[in-house]
Amino acid sequence: QVQLDESGGGLVQAGGSLRLSCAAAGRTFSRYPMGWFRQALGKERELVAAISWSGGYINYADSVKGRFTISRDNAKNTVYLQMNSLKPEDTAVYYCAAGFREYYSGLYSQRDFSSWGQGTQVTVSS
């Protein structure tokens, strides 16, 4: 079982930036894809960005393309989400997630992830 610990959420004005971090422990981090999801109040959880085990394959939700960047540091067992040009509609609880298929690369969806962090709140004021 992998443990995920998110940090970096907070309150920011529209147009600002935040960087989320997720530290993983409990298994070989570098073999598995990682993802960031978010859930706004009253809405379903949605994929924001996902990255393959090597970092060579990445996909983003259309709503964040060009503004958010996912990256990973396998030496530090950490995945990041750099969020720029934030909008009020980005307000949500953001969750880090770990995939369960070793060395899998593809068009990721929620069903590809089995372990979840506790979530961190991101609030963007207008």
Protein Blocks (a to p, Z undefined) as FASTA:
>chain_A
ZZdddehiacddehiacddddddehiafklpccddddddehiacddfbdcdfkopaccdd
fklgokaccdddfklopacdddehiafklgccddddddfbehiacdddfklpcbdcebia
ddddZZ
